[in-house]
Amino acid sequence: MKASDYQITAPIKLADLKTHEDFGKTKELEQELDEVSKKIAAIQNAMYAHGKYAALICIQGMDTAGKDSLIREVFKNFNARGVVVHSFKTPTSLELGHDYLWRHYIALPARGKVGVFNRTHYENVLVTRVHPEYILNENIPGVNDVSDIDEAFWEKRFEQINNFEKHIADNGTIIFKFFLHLSKEEQKHRLLRRLNKPNKNWKFSAGDLKERALWDEYQQCYEDAINKTSKFHAPWYIIPADDKPTARLILANILLEKLSSYKDIEEPELDEKTKSNIDAYRKQLESE
């Protein structure tokens, strides 16, 4: 289970990549995930004290791909002060009053922290590409009709996203981008589960079926986005997502492997004066 097994370094076709891997019994995978999660949390604690790097973890996937539960399980051992999760929904009127990357810029993690984007800036070349009429809500100069949104428009967005990621990477943000690769059959199973279990009904929306009907268009847009934006400083990892425990463990192991490679992330040492007076400080407190 190496990061390189899932990292995209050359053009891919999603249809050729597996959506299912099974590494063993669920209980054993959950126990292993708990151990890996604690190790990542320890690195994050050092990162927090070190204060020079941030980590941005971008999670994308079709509806029911398991984004919410993955975030809950992978980061449950983190100190709450060190991780911030942002779930990006339909842009608000305030957000639409700015450029499309603005709301993502202001949500970036500070140095020492981990930011998790549940759906990300890539929605701006995914949902809006499948539904180009949404772009008109952005009120962009020169874009007055859907016919104005051509291939050159999307190429420009890919360039802007690559520049955005290069800028933040150059300034100390470690970027991870994960696509939870779900099969259409497994999505059907999960949607039916939402309908068949009363306590899961609230998760279902009729809109889910409308978007499912556009499955092929979404797959093509994801494929294009991944191929055009997987860079050394901001790589994409494609995670087989049909089995949730396996997907969580793969993602967590990639985080652990890559973050562990930053040997300069360490807790700062006390200055020599403070270190030499520790016994005196201890006695002062004990004598109170």
Backbone as CSV, one residue per row, in Angstrom:
resi,resn,N_x,N_y,N_z,CA_x,CA_y,CA_z,C_x,C_y,C_z
1,MET,0.850,-1.187,0.000,0.000,0.000,0.000,0.887,1.239,0.000
2,LYS,1.463,1.542,-1.164,2.366,2.688,-1.297,1.648,3.832,-2.000
3,ALA,2.032,5.050,-1.651,1.417,6.222,-2.271,1.574,6.187,-3.779
4,SER,2.729,5.711,-4.245,2.995,5.690,-5.686,2.037,4.783,-6.450
5,ASP,1.403,3.836,-5.757,0.440,2.941,-6.416,-0.824,3.684,-6.830
6,TYR,-1.065,4.829,-6.214,-2.322,5.556,-6.441,-2.107,6.961,-7.002
7,GLN,-0.850,7.417,-7.015,-0.559,8.764,-7.488,-0.611,8.825,-9.013
8,ILE,-1.168,9.904,-9.532,-1.294,10.087,-10.970,-0.110,10.897,-11.483
9,THR,0.712,10.260,-12.294,1.906,10.905,-12.837,1.895,10.931,-14.362
10,ALA,0.865,10.346,-14.960,0.712,10.327,-16.420,-0.777,10.305,-16.719
11,PRO,-1.180,10.692,-17.926,-2.610,10.706,-18.268,-3.268,9.344,-18.050
12,ILE,-4.487,9.382,-17.519,-5.219,8.149,-17.212,-6.612,8.193,-17.829
13,LYS,-7.219,7.030,-17.895,-8.630,6.907,-18.217,-9.303,6.271,-17.006
14,LEU,-10.270,6.948,-16.431,-10.907,6.451,-15.211,-11.520,5.070,-15.419
15,ALA,-12.040,4.823,-16.606,-12.679,3.536,-16.872,-11.700,2.371,-16.760
16,ASP,-10.405,2.670,-16.879,-9.393,1.609,-16.803,-8.911,1.355,-15.382
17,LEU,-9.328,2.195,-14.442,-8.835,2.078,-13.068,-9.866,1.403,-12.175
18,LYS,-9.369,0.573,-11.281,-10.267,-0.195,-10.416,-10.956,0.689,-9.386
19,THR,-12.166,0.321,-9.049,-12.935,1.029,-8.023,-13.016,0.209,-6.741
20,HIS,-12.498,-0.997,-6.764,-12.633,-1.868,-5.586,-11.306,-2.510,-5.234
21,GLU,-10.967,-2.411,-3.961,-9.872,-3.183,-3.388,-10.341,-3.669,-2.034
22,ASP,-9.898,-4.840,-1.651,-10.311,-5.419,-0.375,-9.071,-5.955,0.320
23,PHE,-8.696,-5.296,1.402,-7.481,-5.682,2.111,-7.732,-6.553,3.341
24,GLY,-8.959,-6.966,3.562,-9.211,-7.832,4.708,-10.510,-7.525,5.406
25,LYS,-10.669,-8.075,6.584,-11.901,-7.913,7.344,-12.038,-6.477,7.861
26,THR,-13.274,-6.017,7.895,-13.557,-4.636,8.282,-12.976,-4.294,9.650
27,LYS,-13.153,-5.186,10.616,-12.687,-4.905,11.981,-11.174,-4.713,12.013
28,GLU,-10.455,-5.555,11.277,-8.998,-5.435,11.249,-8.567,-4.139,10.571
29,LEU,-9.268,-3.765,9.502,-8.957,-2.528,8.802,-9.219,-1.321,9.686
30,GLU,-10.297,-1.369,10.447,-10.627,-0.264,11.351,-9.566,-0.107,12.432
31,GLN,-9.066,-1.219,12.950,-8.011,-1.166,13.973,-6.723,-0.593,13.394
32,GLU,-6.392,-1.026,12.168,-5.179,-0.505,11.522,-5.327,0.986,11.229
33,LEU,-6.513,1.396,10.785,-6.754,2.810,10.517,-6.576,3.633,11.776
34,ASP,-7.049,3.130,12.899,-6.926,3.850,14.163,-5.458,4.081,14.509
35,GLU,-4.632,3.075,14.267,-3.197,3.200,14.549,-2.532,4.214,13.610
36,VAL,-2.884,4.137,12.334,-2.313,5.062,11.351,-2.759,6.490,11.649
37,SER,-4.024,6.645,11.995,-4.567,7.968,12.302,-3.826,8.606,13.479
38,LYS,-3.504,7.820,14.487,-2.776,8.342,15.647,-1.369,8.792,15.256
39,LYS,-0.753,8.062,14.326,0.592,8.439,13.876,0.547,9.752,13.086
40,ILE,-0.481,9.905,12.246,-0.624,11.163,11.500,-0.876,12.315,12.468
41,ALA,-1.702,12.058,13.489,-2.012,13.097,14.481,-0.754,13.537,15.218
42,ALA,0.161,12.598,15.478,1.418,12.947,16.150,2.260,13.862,15.264
43,ILE,2.266,13.584,13.961,2.992,14.454,13.031,2.335,15.827,13.008
44,GLN,1.012,15.842,13.028,0.301,17.117,13.002,0.609,17.945,14.244
45,ASN,0.733,17.296,15.386,1.089,18.016,16.615,2.452,18.690,16.473
46,ALA,3.392,17.950,15.870,4.720,18.525,15.639,4.625,19.662,14.621
47,MET,3.798,19.480,13.617,3.599,20.515,12.601,3.034,21.778,13.234
48,TYR,2.109,21.605,14.172,1.485,22.733,14.863,2.530,23.522,15.651
49,ALA,3.409,22.801,16.344,4.450,23.469,17.134,5.520,24.075,16.230
50,HIS,5.815,23.393,15.145,6.845,23.831,14.197,6.434,25.119,13.496
51,GLY,5.180,25.154,13.040,4.603,26.385,12.513,5.131,26.867,11.167
52,LYS,5.668,25.932,10.342,6.184,26.365,9.037,5.429,25.750,7.870
53,TYR,4.788,24.634,8.092,4.020,23.981,7.032,2.541,23.944,7.404
54,ALA,1.702,23.971,6.371,0.284,23.638,6.511,0.040,22.443,5.594
55,ALA,-1.038,21.741,5.808,-1.416,20.649,4.908,-2.842,20.887,4.440
56,LEU,-3.036,20.800,3.135,-4.362,20.931,2.547,-4.745,19.601,1.927
57,ILE,-5.838,19.033,2.427,-6.304,17.728,1.961,-7.623,17.918,1.228
58,CYS,-7.585,17.726,-0.077,-8.752,17.937,-0.938,-9.400,16.590,-1.255
59,ILE,-10.691,16.498,-0.993,-11.397,15.228,-1.212,-12.560,15.457,-2.162
60,GLN,-12.511,14.780,-3.292,-13.551,14.862,-4.311,-14.114,13.470,-4.595
61,GLY,-15.331,13.434,-5.090,-15.950,12.162,-5.467,-17.398,12.375,-5.808
62,MET,-17.956,11.419,-6.500,-19.365,11.477,-6.832,-20.208,11.368,-5.571
63,ASP,-21.489,11.703,-5.659,-22.401,11.539,-4.522,-22.316,10.110,-3.999
64,THR,-22.318,9.952,-2.682,-22.251,8.678,-1.946,-20.853,8.049,-1.967
65,ALA,-19.836,8.771,-2.435,-18.498,8.182,-2.498,-17.898,7.938,-1.119
66,GLY,-18.493,8.529,-0.070,-18.016,8.277,1.289,-17.128,9.362,1.851
67,LYS,-17.263,10.575,1.328,-16.386,11.671,1.771,-16.576,11.995,3.250
68,ASP,-17.827,12.157,3.673,-18.095,12.567,5.062,-17.594,11.538,6.069
69,SER,-17.926,10.281,5.844,-17.525,9.244,6.801,-16.012,9.054,6.790
70,LEU,-15.394,9.221,5.637,-13.932,9.103,5.565,-13.273,10.183,6.406
71,ILE,-13.742,11.408,6.268,-13.184,12.515,7.053,-13.361,12.240,8.545
72,ARG,-14.539,11.771,8.919,-14.804,11.490,10.334,-13.847,10.430,10.879
73,GLU,-13.637,9.359,10.136,-12.842,8.243,10.644,-11.338,8.494,10.568
74,VAL,-10.877,9.120,9.503,-9.433,9.318,9.345,-8.904,10.357,10.327
75,PHE,-9.698,11.394,10.615,-9.192,12.507,11.431,-9.721,12.510,12.862
76,LYS,-10.320,11.430,13.282,-10.931,11.408,14.611,-9.910,11.495,15.741
77,ASN,-8.665,11.134,15.491,-7.639,11.183,16.540,-6.870,12.497,16.566
78,PHE,-7.239,13.429,15.683,-6.542,14.703,15.637,-6.991,15.614,16.771
79,ASN,-6.061,16.433,17.231,-6.407,17.493,18.164,-7.281,18.490,17.401
80,ALA,-8.422,18.831,17.979,-9.378,19.702,17.286,-8.773,21.049,16.896
81,ARG,-7.788,21.502,17.637,-7.182,22.807,17.343,-6.348,22.755,16.054
82,GLY,-6.032,21.536,15.608,-5.104,21.404,14.491,-5.716,21.067,13.156
83,VAL,-7.011,20.785,13.106,-7.636,20.409,11.837,-8.944,21.171,11.660
84,VAL,-9.148,21.705,10.463,-10.367,22.438,10.145,-10.947,21.866,8.860
85,VAL,-12.234,21.484,8.908,-12.904,20.907,7.749,-13.851,21.938,7.143
86,HIS,-13.756,22.113,5.831,-14.663,23.009,5.119,-15.437,22.200,4.081
87,SER,-16.760,22.300,4.130,-17.609,21.647,3.133,-18.178,22.729,2.227
88,PHE,-17.762,22.714,0.989,-18.173,23.765,0.058,-19.473,23.381,-0.642
89,LYS,-20.467,24.214,-0.450,-21.786,24.017,-1.045,-21.960,24.974,-2.220
90,THR,-23.205,25.136,-2.671,-23.506,26.113,-3.710,-23.045,27.493,-3.248
91,PRO,-22.331,28.247,-4.080,-21.823,29.562,-3.655,-22.939,30.497,-3.184
92,THR,-22.666,31.215,-2.109,-23.608,32.204,-1.594,-23.511,33.485,-2.423
93,SER,-24.420,34.422,-2.174,-24.377,35.697,-2.888,-23.085,36.449,-2.573
94,LEU,-22.614,36.333,-1.323,-21.353,36.969,-0.956,-20.198,36.364,-1.754
95,GLU,-20.171,35.047,-1.826,-19.097,34.361,-2.547,-19.148,34.666,-4.040
96,LEU,-20.342,34.761,-4.590,-20.483,35.069,-6.010,-20.069,36.504,-6.328
97,GLY,-19.966,37.332,-5.294,-19.503,38.695,-5.489,-17.995,38.791,-5.639
98,HIS,-17.310,37.655,-5.499,-15.860,37.590,-5.648,-15.507,36.600,-6.756
99,ASP,-14.224,36.515,-7.092,-13.817,35.502,-8.067,-14.013,34.115,-7.465
100,TYR,-14.085,33.101,-8.316,-14.484,31.762,-7.865,-13.503,31.106,-6.896
101,LEU,-12.248,31.572,-6.862,-11.277,30.982,-5.939,-11.254,31.669,-4.575
102,TRP,-11.922,32.807,-4.470,-11.858,33.601,-3.241,-12.257,32.796,-2.014
103,ARG,-13.383,32.095,-2.087,-13.861,31.396,-0.893,-12.926,30.256,-0.499
104,HIS,-12.139,29.776,-1.430,-11.173,28.723,-1.123,-9.895,29.322,-0.535
105,TYR,-9.502,30.464,-1.043,-8.342,31.163,-0.467,-8.558,31.447,1.014
106,ILE,-9.714,32.007,1.354,-9.916,32.416,2.746,-10.122,31.226,3.684
107,ALA,-10.313,30.029,3.118,-10.482,28.823,3.941,-9.184,28.030,4.072
108,LEU,-8.114,28.505,3.451,-6.844,27.769,3.509,-6.335,27.668,4.946
109,PRO,-5.711,26.533,5.276,-5.184,26.371,6.634,-3.975,27.266,6.890
110,ALA,-3.888,27.760,8.112,-2.713,28.529,8.518,-1.536,27.577,8.712
111,ARG,-0.340,28.118,8.743,0.832,27.276,9.002,0.660,26.557,10.333
112,GLY,0.979,25.277,10.314,0.833,24.462,11.515,-0.470,23.695,11.566
113,LYS,-1.390,23.997,10.635,-2.698,23.356,10.684,-2.973,22.497,9.451
114,VAL,-3.955,21.638,9.604,-4.423,20.792,8.514,-5.803,21.277,8.102
115,GLY,-5.973,21.566,6.832,-7.282,21.932,6.312,-7.802,20.811,5.433
116,VAL,-9.053,20.461,5.619,-9.686,19.423,4.797,-10.807,20.064,4.005
117,PHE,-10.717,19.989,2.696,-11.777,20.498,1.829,-12.652,19.332,1.384
118,ASN,-13.887,19.337,1.865,-14.878,18.336,1.461,-15.629,18.924,0.269
119,ARG,-15.300,18.466,-0.918,-15.546,19.161,-2.182,-14.645,20.395,-2.158
120,THR,-14.203,20.788,-3.316,-13.079,21.712,-3.340,-13.219,22.753,-4.448
121,HIS,-12.115,23.454,-4.703,-12.087,24.396,-5.817,-12.297,23.702,-7.159
122,TYR,-12.202,22.372,-7.174,-12.426,21.633,-8.428,-13.899,21.561,-8.814
123,GLU,-14.786,21.894,-7.899,-16.194,21.992,-8.276,-16.375,23.016,-9.403
124,ASN,-15.437,23.966,-9.485,-15.512,25.023,-10.490,-15.108,24.571,-11.890
125,VAL,-14.629,23.325,-12.009,-14.389,22.754,-13.339,-15.062,21.379,-13.447
126,LEU,-15.967,21.103,-12.521,-16.701,19.836,-12.537,-18.198,20.105,-12.665
127,VAL,-18.821,20.525,-11.570,-20.257,20.808,-11.602,-20.566,21.895,-12.627
128,THR,-19.754,22.946,-12.642,-20.027,24.039,-13.576,-19.744,23.642,-15.025
129,ARG,-18.915,22.633,-15.209,-18.658,22.188,-16.583,-19.799,21.315,-17.089
130,VAL,-20.366,20.522,-16.187,-21.539,19.720,-16.551,-22.760,20.618,-16.698
131,HIS,-22.806,21.665,-15.862,-23.921,22.628,-15.892,-23.353,24.026,-16.162
132,PRO,-22.911,24.313,-17.373,-22.258,25.598,-17.646,-23.139,26.815,-17.379
133,GLU,-24.456,26.604,-17.321,-25.339,27.735,-17.027,-25.074,28.315,-15.638
134,TYR,-24.487,27.515,-14.730,-24.160,28.016,-13.398,-23.106,29.124,-13.458
135,ILE,-22.257,29.080,-14.462,-21.202,30.089,-14.610,-21.801,31.487,-14.742
136,LEU,-22.979,31.572,-15.331,-23.598,32.878,-15.546,-23.870,33.585,-14.225
137,ASN,-24.029,32.823,-13.134,-24.249,33.421,-11.813,-23.018,34.171,-11.307
138,GLU,-21.863,33.897,-11.900,-20.628,34.545,-11.457,-20.473,35.953,-12.030
139,ASN,-21.293,36.276,-13.037,-21.308,37.645,-13.585,-19.921,38.077,-14.069
140,ILE,-19.287,37.208,-14.844,-17.927,37.454,-15.324,-17.969,38.330,-16.577
141,PRO,-17.151,39.357,-16.636,-17.107,40.187,-17.845,-16.824,39.342,-19.090
142,GLY,-17.597,39.572,-20.140,-17.396,38.856,-21.386,-18.128,37.533,-21.479
143,VAL,-18.721,37.101,-20.367,-19.494,35.853,-20.369,-20.956,36.227,-20.145
144,ASN,-21.681,36.349,-21.240,-23.074,36.782,-21.172,-24.055,35.678,-21.520
145,ASP,-23.514,34.576,-22.044,-24.369,33.476,-22.479,-23.562,32.190,-22.392
146,VAL,-24.248,31.070,-22.296,-23.552,29.779,-22.226,-22.646,29.579,-23.437
147,SER,-23.022,30.149,-24.565,-22.212,30.002,-25.777,-20.833,30.656,-25.633
148,ASP,-20.700,31.558,-24.655,-19.406,32.201,-24.413,-18.449,31.313,-23.630
149,ILE,-18.976,30.208,-23.090,-18.159,29.319,-22.245,-17.630,28.184,-23.124
150,ASP,-16.465,28.426,-23.720,-15.897,27.464,-24.660,-14.719,26.710,-24.033
151,GLU,-14.036,25.901,-24.839,-12.908,25.123,-24.321,-11.796,26.029,-23.798
152,ALA,-11.615,27.164,-24.452,-10.580,28.100,-23.986,-10.882,28.593,-22.573
153,PHE,-12.176,28.753,-22.258,-12.576,29.176,-20.910,-12.121,28.149,-19.881
154,TRP,-12.350,26.857,-20.165,-11.986,25.804,-19.207,-10.477,25.657,-19.108
155,GLU,-9.783,25.773,-20.235,-8.324,25.696,-20.188,-7.752,26.800,-19.309
156,LYS,-8.361,27.970,-19.388,-7.920,29.096,-18.550,-8.159,28.776,-17.075
157,ARG,-9.278,28.158,-16.778,-9.548,27.798,-15.371,-8.541,26.777,-14.852
158,PHE,-8.197,25.804,-15.676,-7.191,24.831,-15.250,-5.860,25.533,-14.978
159,GLU,-5.510,26.472,-15.818,-4.284,27.234,-15.618,-4.345,28.023,-14.313
160,GLN,-5.484,28.640,-14.038,-5.646,29.417,-12.811,-5.559,28.521,-11.575
161,ILE,-6.164,27.353,-11.641,-6.118,26.419,-10.507,-4.693,25.927,-10.290
162,ASN,-3.990,25.600,-11.373,-2.596,25.177,-11.227,-1.746,26.283,-10.615
163,ASN,-1.986,27.519,-11.014,-1.231,28.646,-10.458,-1.547,28.849,-8.972
164,PHE,-2.821,28.708,-8.625,-3.265,28.816,-7.230,-2.532,27.785,-6.365
165,GLU,-2.506,26.539,-6.826,-1.878,25.475,-6.044,-0.358,25.641,-5.984
166,LYS,0.243,26.082,-7.087,1.700,26.297,-7.075,2.060,27.409,-6.100
167,HIS,1.250,28.450,-6.068,1.505,29.577,-5.159,1.474,29.137,-3.700
168,ILE,0.440,28.400,-3.318,0.349,28.018,-1.909,1.371,26.942,-1.554
169,ALA,1.718,26.081,-2.520,2.752,25.074,-2.265,4.105,25.748,-2.047
170,ASP,4.394,26.764,-2.854,5.664,27.478,-2.711,5.763,28.201,-1.377
171,ASN,4.612,28.433,-0.741,4.601,29.153,0.532,4.330,28.245,1.729
172,GLY,4.579,26.943,1.555,4.574,26.041,2.703,3.352,25.170,2.901
173,THR,2.449,25.124,1.929,1.282,24.248,2.068,1.534,22.935,1.340
174,ILE,1.436,21.846,2.063,1.583,20.510,1.483,0.205,20.080,0.974
175,ILE,0.114,19.813,-0.315,-1.192,19.577,-0.943,-1.389,18.105,-1.258
176,PHE,-2.556,17.599,-0.867,-2.999,16.250,-1.233,-4.350,16.372,-1.920
177,LYS,-4.520,15.698,-3.057,-5.807,15.718,-3.748,-6.240,14.271,-3.984
178,PHE,-7.389,13.926,-3.411,-7.885,12.552,-3.483,-9.202,12.495,-4.250
179,PHE,-9.263,11.619,-5.236,-10.520,11.333,-5.919,-10.987,9.962,-5.462
180,LEU,-12.159,9.910,-4.819,-12.730,8.641,-4.379,-13.445,8.028,-5.570
181,HIS,-12.827,7.022,-6.151,-13.277,6.430,-7.417,-14.327,5.349,-7.149
182,LEU,-15.564,5.739,-7.323,-16.717,4.889,-7.032,-17.302,4.337,-8.328
183,SER,-17.766,3.090,-8.300,-18.441,2.534,-9.473,-19.901,2.979,-9.494
184,LYS,-20.484,3.000,-10.669,-21.885,3.400,-10.802,-22.793,2.391,-10.097
185,GLU,-22.421,1.130,-10.146,-23.219,0.095,-9.483,-23.216,0.278,-7.974
186,GLU,-22.052,0.605,-7.416,-21.976,0.815,-5.966,-22.741,2.065,-5.566
187,GLN,-22.720,3.103,-6.393,-23.519,4.285,-6.076,-25.005,3.920,-6.025
188,LYS,-25.452,3.121,-6.973,-26.852,2.674,-6.976,-27.183,1.973,-5.666
189,HIS,-26.301,1.089,-5.227,-26.510,0.350,-3.977,-26.618,1.309,-2.785
190,ARG,-25.760,2.319,-2.754,-25.753,3.255,-1.618,-26.964,4.182,-1.636
191,LEU,-27.408,4.571,-2.814,-28.618,5.389,-2.904,-29.842,4.588,-2.453
192,LEU,-29.904,3.316,-2.862,-31.016,2.464,-2.431,-30.993,2.273,-0.920
193,ARG,-29.806,2.183,-0.355,-29.687,2.042,1.099,-30.269,3.267,1.799
194,ARG,-30.024,4.443,1.239,-30.591,5.663,1.819,-32.116,5.642,1.776
195,LEU,-32.652,5.063,0.735,-34.109,4.998,0.596,-34.718,3.910,1.467
196,ASN,-33.988,2.820,1.631,-34.529,1.658,2.355,-34.376,1.745,3.859
197,LYS,-33.471,2.607,4.334,-33.266,2.754,5.774,-33.845,4.093,6.231
198,PRO,-34.918,4.075,7.030,-35.561,5.332,7.464,-34.589,6.334,8.076
199,ASN,-33.598,5.846,8.831,-32.662,6.773,9.474,-31.638,7.355,8.501
200,LYS,-31.681,6.873,7.243,-30.787,7.412,6.215,-31.551,8.243,5.186
201,ASN,-32.879,8.298,5.295,-33.692,9.007,4.295,-33.280,10.460,4.131
202,TRP,-32.884,11.085,5.232,-32.560,12.513,5.193,-31.394,12.815,4.253
203,LYS,-30.566,11.800,3.956,-29.422,11.999,3.075,-29.810,12.021,1.600
204,PHE,-31.031,11.542,1.309,-31.427,11.406,-0.095,-32.087,12.676,-0.607
205,SER,-31.794,12.985,-1.868,-32.440,14.094,-2.558,-32.779,13.643,-3.972
206,ALA,-33.924,14.095,-4.459,-34.296,13.745,-5.830,-33.238,14.227,-6.811
207,GLY,-32.535,15.285,-6.430,-31.472,15.800,-7.279,-30.337,14.800,-7.473
208,ASP,-30.194,13.868,-6.506,-29.155,12.848,-6.640,-29.364,12.021,-7.901
209,LEU,-30.603,11.735,-8.224,-30.902,10.917,-9.404,-30.677,11.711,-10.692
210,LYS,-30.961,13.014,-10.641,-30.711,13.846,-11.821,-29.219,13.898,-12.124
211,GLU,-28.410,14.028,-11.076,-26.962,14.058,-11.275,-26.435,12.684,-11.683
212,ARG,-27.034,11.624,-11.168,-26.617,10.269,-11.547,-26.828,10.033,-13.038
213,ALA,-27.882,10.621,-13.584,-28.152,10.476,-15.020,-27.049,11.101,-15.866
214,LEU,-26.238,11.960,-15.239,-25.138,12.619,-15.944,-23.787,11.976,-15.607
215,TRP,-23.830,10.739,-15.158,-22.638,10.020,-14.694,-21.492,10.113,-15.698
216,ASP,-21.751,9.798,-16.950,-20.688,9.765,-17.954,-20.048,11.136,-18.139
217,GLU,-20.881,12.190,-18.135,-20.339,13.542,-18.265,-19.433,13.884,-17.087
218,TYR,-19.844,13.511,-15.882,-19.020,13.783,-14.709,-17.699,13.011,-14.768
219,GLN,-17.752,11.760,-15.177,-16.533,10.963,-15.262,-15.536,11.592,-16.233
220,GLN,-16.052,12.088,-17.352,-15.175,12.728,-18.335,-14.560,14.006,-17.771
221,CYS,-15.360,14.777,-17.046,-14.850,16.023,-16.454,-13.816,15.742,-15.373
222,TYR,-14.060,14.726,-14.555,-13.084,14.347,-13.534,-11.781,13.908,-14.186
223,GLU,-11.899,13.079,-15.188,-10.720,12.572,-15.885,-9.891,13.719,-16.457
224,ASP,-10.553,14.664,-17.095,-9.873,15.808,-17.692,-9.194,16.658,-16.620
225,ALA,-9.922,16.924,-15.531,-9.372,17.748,-14.450,-8.159,17.083,-13.810
226,ILE,-8.239,15.796,-13.571,-7.123,15.076,-12.942,-5.906,15.078,-13.859
227,ASN,-6.120,14.803,-15.133,-5.001,14.756,-16.069,-4.318,16.105,-16.237
228,LYS,-5.063,17.190,-16.121,-4.503,18.515,-16.367,-3.974,19.211,-15.115
229,THR,-4.232,18.627,-13.944,-3.820,19.327,-12.721,-3.072,18.446,-11.723
230,SER,-2.684,17.245,-12.102,-1.886,16.430,-11.188,-0.420,16.793,-11.396
231,LYS,0.126,17.520,-10.451,1.490,18.037,-10.539,2.321,17.503,-9.383
232,PHE,3.634,17.609,-9.517,4.533,17.139,-8.470,4.220,17.806,-7.135
233,HIS,3.938,19.111,-7.169,3.689,19.858,-5.942,2.241,19.724,-5.466
234,ALA,1.366,19.179,-6.311,-0.055,19.033,-5.957,-0.622,17.790,-6.660
235,PRO,-0.182,16.612,-6.230,-0.574,15.393,-6.943,-2.002,14.937,-6.651
236,TRP,-2.591,14.304,-7.644,-3.858,13.601,-7.448,-3.571,12.144,-7.093
237,TYR,-4.385,11.609,-6.201,-4.370,10.180,-5.883,-5.772,9.642,-6.144
238,ILE,-5.865,8.562,-6.891,-7.169,7.962,-7.170,-7.343,6.762,-6.253
239,ILE,-8.354,6.854,-5.388,-8.586,5.856,-4.344,-9.784,4.977,-4.702
240,PRO,-9.599,3.677,-4.864,-10.759,2.792,-5.080,-11.720,2.936,-3.905
241,ALA,-12.984,3.283,-4.175,-13.886,3.695,-3.093,-15.096,2.793,-2.887
242,ASP,-15.167,1.672,-3.598,-16.337,0.805,-3.428,-16.387,0.164,-2.049
243,ASP,-15.222,-0.033,-1.434,-15.156,-0.566,-0.069,-14.661,0.557,0.845
244,LYS,-15.542,1.056,1.694,-15.211,2.238,2.493,-14.036,2.033,3.448
245,PRO,-13.994,0.934,4.246,-12.857,0.764,5.161,-11.515,0.730,4.434
246,THR,-11.492,0.093,3.264,-10.254,0.028,2.492,-9.862,1.403,1.981
247,ALA,-10.834,2.144,1.463,-10.555,3.490,0.944,-9.979,4.383,2.032
248,ARG,-10.553,4.324,3.225,-10.071,5.151,4.330,-8.634,4.808,4.693
249,LEU,-8.335,3.519,4.726,-6.995,3.089,5.117,-5.962,3.477,4.062
250,ILE,-6.312,3.335,2.788,-5.391,3.729,1.716,-5.059,5.214,1.836
251,LEU,-6.087,6.035,1.965,-5.879,7.477,2.060,-5.030,7.835,3.274
252,ALA,-5.328,7.233,4.404,-4.570,7.524,5.630,-3.106,7.121,5.486
253,ASN,-2.851,5.990,4.857,-1.471,5.543,4.670,-0.692,6.471,3.749
254,ILE,-1.375,7.012,2.735,-0.714,7.972,1.850,-0.325,9.220,2.639
255,LEU,-1.242,9.710,3.460,-0.937,10.883,4.292,0.256,10.602,5.199
256,LEU,0.248,9.446,5.843,1.330,9.108,6.767,2.663,9.008,6.031
257,GLU,2.661,8.317,4.902,3.904,8.141,4.146,4.479,9.486,3.693
258,LYS,3.624,10.330,3.142,4.108,11.590,2.591,4.496,12.587,3.687
259,LEU,3.691,12.700,4.721,4.023,13.634,5.798,5.276,13.190,6.548
260,SER,5.471,11.885,6.664,6.665,11.362,7.342,7.939,11.697,6.581
261,SER,7.807,11.963,5.298,8.993,12.257,4.476,9.538,13.663,4.729
262,TYR,8.762,14.508,5.415,9.224,15.863,5.745,10.025,15.804,7.045
263,LYS,11.309,15.542,6.902,12.160,15.335,8.073,12.417,16.611,8.866
264,ASP,12.114,17.748,8.251,12.360,19.003,8.970,11.176,19.427,9.826
265,ILE,10.088,18.621,9.812,8.963,18.926,10.703,9.259,18.325,12.076
266,GLU,9.538,19.166,13.029,9.841,18.685,14.384,9.495,19.766,15.390
267,GLU,9.216,19.321,16.587,8.895,20.282,17.640,10.126,21.122,17.960
268,PRO,9.956,22.427,18.125,11.110,23.294,18.419,11.700,22.992,19.792
269,GLU,13.006,23.144,19.897,13.680,22.924,21.183,13.653,24.210,22.005
270,LEU,13.684,24.028,23.315,13.767,25.186,24.200,15.112,25.879,24.014
271,ASP,15.140,27.161,24.222,16.417,27.863,24.180,17.282,27.404,25.355
272,GLU,18.579,27.565,25.219,19.526,27.032,26.200,19.293,27.597,27.608
273,LYS,18.938,28.883,27.689,18.727,29.490,29.000,17.549,28.840,29.715
274,THR,16.423,28.663,29.003,15.238,28.045,29.615,15.532,26.598,29.980
275,LYS,16.207,25.885,29.073,16.506,24.475,29.306,17.380,24.294,30.548
276,SER,18.363,25.186,30.721,19.276,25.050,31.865,18.610,25.403,33.189
277,ASN,17.445,26.081,33.146,16.775,26.508,34.374,15.496,25.704,34.671
278,ILE,15.317,24.592,33.955,14.094,23.795,34.148,13.944,23.345,35.600
279,ASP,15.040,22.873,36.200,14.962,22.406,37.592,14.556,23.551,38.515
280,ALA,15.067,24.724,38.265,14.741,25.883,39.109,13.267,26.258,38.941
281,TYR,12.766,26.198,37.716,11.355,26.510,37.477,10.453,25.483,38.158
282,ARG,10.891,24.223,38.115,10.112,23.165,38.734,10.024,23.375,40.249
283,LYS,11.177,23.669,40.846,11.209,23.886,42.309,10.370,25.088,42.690
284,GLN,10.392,26.124,41.869,9.604,27.331,42.148,8.126,26.998,42.202
285,LEU,7.649,26.177,41.249,6.248,25.806,41.217,5.889,24.873,42.372
286,GLU,6.780,23.935,42.666,6.500,22.963,43.736,6.491,23.611,45.123
287,SER,7.175,24.726,45.243,7.262,25.392,46.545,6.080,26.308,46.829
288,GLU,5.213,26.501,45.840,4.063,27.388,46.054,3.084,26.804,47.078
